[in-house]
Amino acid sequence: MDSLKELLSNRPKVIARTKQGQLVPGYLDKGQLLPRGILKMSDANGEPLPVDIHRLKGVFFVRDFTGDGDYLEEKSLHADPSRLGIRVRIRFEDNESLEGVTENTLELLTSPGFFFWPCDSKSNNRLIFVIKTALLGFAVLGVRHR
């Protein structure tokens, strides 16, 4: 199970997905998720790829940049995941719906986005930083605490 600290500690592989469907692969600069509304990313050669978060659907932390086109990702919670937090269903402006877990913190309300662990642990998407302005819906399905 991927921890947030583990994923953010190095230069994780990410794909910034715009609201228009463009995919921008790169590496997240360590500790630089959203300074001043700009996603600090770099390409494989270390060249900067600044991306305006207002154009984004989300930042997808991936296992690799290509994924498996034949894999059918599970998008609904069928079992109770072991991760602590709020079980939610999110629906993006492009009508993609996902279920998973987010942290039960104040940042869920105050930040321009929130971290979301998709329900399919075998998916290429390990974690998503969801940009709230790209959502049409957000529903709480349940809570798991200690």
C-alpha beads as a LAMMPS data file, in Angstrom:
LAMMPS data file: protein, C-alpha beads

146 atoms
145 bonds

1 atom types
1 bond types

-500.0 500.0 xlo xhi
-500.0 500.0 ylo yhi
-500.0 500.0 zlo zhi

Masses

1 110.0

Atoms # bond

1 1 1 0.000 0.000 0.000
2 1 1 1.505 3.316 -1.103
3 1 1 1.871 5.941 1.604
4 1 1 1.643 9.631 0.808
5 1 1 5.010 10.287 2.448
6 1 1 6.662 7.541 0.384
7 1 1 5.188 8.812 -2.884
8 1 1 6.192 12.428 -2.265
9 1 1 9.668 11.737 -0.851
10 1 1 11.472 11.353 -4.194
11 1 1 10.664 12.473 -7.733
12 1 1 7.577 10.367 -8.458
13 1 1 6.365 9.625 -11.976
14 1 1 3.212 11.618 -12.631
15 1 1 0.882 12.336 -15.490
16 1 1 -0.866 15.697 -15.345
17 1 1 -4.229 15.242 -17.075
18 1 1 -5.848 18.393 -18.385
19 1 1 -9.591 18.960 -18.466
20 1 1 -9.348 18.733 -22.259
21 1 1 -7.808 15.237 -22.095
22 1 1 -4.160 16.108 -22.760
23 1 1 -1.636 13.933 -20.904
24 1 1 1.569 15.583 -19.668
25 1 1 3.984 12.928 -18.342
26 1 1 6.882 13.912 -16.134
27 1 1 8.416 13.807 -12.696
28 1 1 7.106 15.804 -9.772
29 1 1 9.805 18.019 -8.338
30 1 1 10.403 16.970 -4.734
31 1 1 8.212 18.948 -2.356
32 1 1 6.792 21.098 -5.155
33 1 1 3.205 20.048 -5.652
34 1 1 1.396 23.386 -5.938
35 1 1 3.453 26.466 -5.149
36 1 1 1.453 29.499 -6.359
37 1 1 -0.953 27.371 -8.400
38 1 1 1.787 25.944 -10.630
39 1 1 2.563 22.243 -10.728
40 1 1 6.363 21.917 -10.633
41 1 1 7.264 19.042 -12.925
42 1 1 10.226 18.133 -15.088
43 1 1 10.695 15.828 -18.068
44 1 1 13.036 12.818 -18.198
45 1 1 15.995 15.141 -18.939
46 1 1 15.248 17.382 -15.955
47 1 1 13.852 20.222 -18.079
48 1 1 11.046 22.135 -16.300
49 1 1 7.431 21.496 -17.305
50 1 1 5.408 24.123 -15.414
51 1 1 1.681 23.380 -15.614
52 1 1 -1.149 25.684 -14.493
53 1 1 -3.365 23.644 -12.140
54 1 1 -6.475 25.505 -13.295
55 1 1 -6.202 23.591 -16.593
56 1 1 -5.960 20.217 -14.833
57 1 1 -8.327 17.413 -13.964
58 1 1 -5.734 15.889 -11.678
59 1 1 -2.164 14.782 -11.121
60 1 1 -1.946 11.000 -11.463
61 1 1 0.936 9.313 -9.633
62 1 1 1.685 6.340 -11.885
63 1 1 3.741 3.167 -11.812
64 1 1 4.905 3.809 -15.377
65 1 1 4.089 6.223 -18.186
66 1 1 2.544 3.687 -20.567
67 1 1 0.326 1.546 -18.352
68 1 1 -1.375 -1.583 -19.655
69 1 1 -3.958 -0.793 -22.323
70 1 1 -5.523 -4.252 -21.933
71 1 1 -6.078 -3.949 -18.167
72 1 1 -9.661 -3.169 -17.111
73 1 1 -9.391 -0.934 -14.081
74 1 1 -11.846 -1.487 -11.229
75 1 1 -13.577 1.839 -10.549
76 1 1 -16.000 0.854 -7.761
77 1 1 -15.410 -0.205 -4.175
78 1 1 -16.627 -3.788 -3.785
79 1 1 -14.680 -4.599 -0.632
80 1 1 -13.768 -2.445 2.333
81 1 1 -10.238 -1.167 1.674
82 1 1 -7.801 -1.395 4.558
83 1 1 -6.667 2.239 4.200
84 1 1 -7.972 4.573 6.895
85 1 1 -9.962 7.571 5.714
86 1 1 -13.146 8.602 3.971
87 1 1 -14.554 6.309 1.279
88 1 1 -15.736 8.551 -1.553
89 1 1 -17.095 8.519 -5.071
90 1 1 -15.860 11.321 -7.289
91 1 1 -17.192 12.330 -10.701
92 1 1 -15.160 14.523 -13.010
93 1 1 -16.478 17.023 -15.578
94 1 1 -15.768 14.452 -18.316
95 1 1 -18.142 12.052 -16.453
96 1 1 -15.377 9.669 -15.351
97 1 1 -16.369 8.260 -11.955
98 1 1 -14.001 6.660 -9.462
99 1 1 -14.353 5.300 -5.964
100 1 1 -11.579 5.202 -3.426
101 1 1 -10.252 6.713 -0.221
102 1 1 -9.183 10.213 0.762
103 1 1 -7.734 11.501 4.021
104 1 1 -10.048 12.929 6.649
105 1 1 -8.247 16.262 7.078
106 1 1 -9.052 19.957 6.974
107 1 1 -7.122 20.214 3.695
108 1 1 -10.005 18.395 2.047
109 1 1 -11.956 21.625 2.507
110 1 1 -9.254 24.304 2.269
111 1 1 -6.861 23.111 -0.454
112 1 1 -7.440 23.479 -4.227
113 1 1 -7.253 19.686 -4.397
114 1 1 -7.021 16.516 -2.348
115 1 1 -5.219 13.187 -2.437
116 1 1 -7.284 10.214 -3.557
117 1 1 -6.286 6.538 -3.524
118 1 1 -8.236 4.702 -6.247
119 1 1 -9.893 1.457 -5.160
120 1 1 -7.947 -0.694 -7.660
121 1 1 -4.557 -1.361 -6.058
122 1 1 -3.354 -3.071 -9.268
123 1 1 -4.090 -0.030 -11.416
124 1 1 -1.284 2.003 -12.953
125 1 1 -2.664 4.948 -10.926
126 1 1 -1.189 4.710 -7.435
127 1 1 -2.560 8.026 -6.184
128 1 1 -4.376 11.008 -7.679
129 1 1 -4.191 14.627 -6.613
130 1 1 -7.710 15.642 -7.639
131 1 1 -8.254 19.282 -8.604
132 1 1 -11.594 20.226 -7.054
133 1 1 -12.652 22.567 -9.864
134 1 1 -12.599 19.560 -12.241
135 1 1 -15.293 17.726 -10.243
136 1 1 -19.012 17.529 -10.879
137 1 1 -19.701 15.314 -7.889
138 1 1 -18.286 14.167 -4.557
139 1 1 -20.158 11.663 -2.377
140 1 1 -19.122 10.185 0.963
141 1 1 -19.704 6.426 1.034
142 1 1 -18.366 5.725 4.512
143 1 1 -15.516 6.250 6.959
144 1 1 -12.867 3.910 8.311
145 1 1 -10.995 5.011 11.413
146 1 1 -8.851 3.271 13.981

Bonds

1 1 1 2
2 1 2 3
3 1 3 4
4 1 4 5
5 1 5 6
6 1 6 7
7 1 7 8
8 1 8 9
9 1 9 10
10 1 10 11
11 1 11 12
12 1 12 13
13 1 13 14
14 1 14 15
15 1 15 16
16 1 16 17
17 1 17 18
18 1 18 19
19 1 19 20
20 1 20 21
21 1 21 22
22 1 22 23
23 1 23 24
24 1 24 25
25 1 25 26
26 1 26 27
27 1 27 28
28 1 28 29
29 1 29 30
30 1 30 31
31 1 31 32
32 1 32 33
33 1 33 34
34 1 34 35
35 1 35 36
36 1 36 37
37 1 37 38
38 1 38 39
39 1 39 40
40 1 40 41
41 1 41 42
42 1 42 43
43 1 43 44
44 1 44 45
45 1 45 46
46 1 46 47
47 1 47 48
48 1 48 49
49 1 49 50
50 1 50 51
51 1 51 52
52 1 52 53
53 1 53 54
54 1 54 55
55 1 55 56
56 1 56 57
57 1 57 58
58 1 58 59
59 1 59 60
60 1 60 61
61 1 61 62
62 1 62 63
63 1 63 64
64 1 64 65
65 1 65 66
66 1 66 67
67 1 67 68
68 1 68 69
69 1 69 70
70 1 70 71
71 1 71 72
72 1 72 73
73 1 73 74
74 1 74 75
75 1 75 76
76 1 76 77
77 1 77 78
78 1 78 79
79 1 79 80
80 1 80 81
81 1 81 82
82 1 82 83
83 1 83 84
84 1 84 85
85 1 85 86
86 1 86 87
87 1 87 88
88 1 88 89
89 1 89 90
90 1 90 91
91 1 91 92
92 1 92 93
93 1 93 94
94 1 94 95
95 1 95 96
96 1 96 97
97 1 97 98
98 1 98 99
99 1 99 100
100 1 100 101
101 1 101 102
102 1 102 103
103 1 103 104
104 1 104 105
105 1 105 106
106 1 106 107
107 1 107 108
108 1 108 109
109 1 109 110
110 1 110 111
111 1 111 112
112 1 112 113
113 1 113 114
114 1 114 115
115 1 115 116
116 1 116 117
117 1 117 118
118 1 118 119
119 1 119 120
120 1 120 121
121 1 121 122
122 1 122 123
123 1 123 124
124 1 124 125
125 1 125 126
126 1 126 127
127 1 127 128
128 1 128 129
129 1 129 130
130 1 130 131
131 1 131 132
132 1 132 133
133 1 133 134
134 1 134 135
135 1 135 136
136 1 136 137
137 1 137 138
138 1 138 139
139 1 139 140
140 1 140 141
141 1 141 142
142 1 142 143
143 1 143 144
144 1 144 145
145 1 145 146
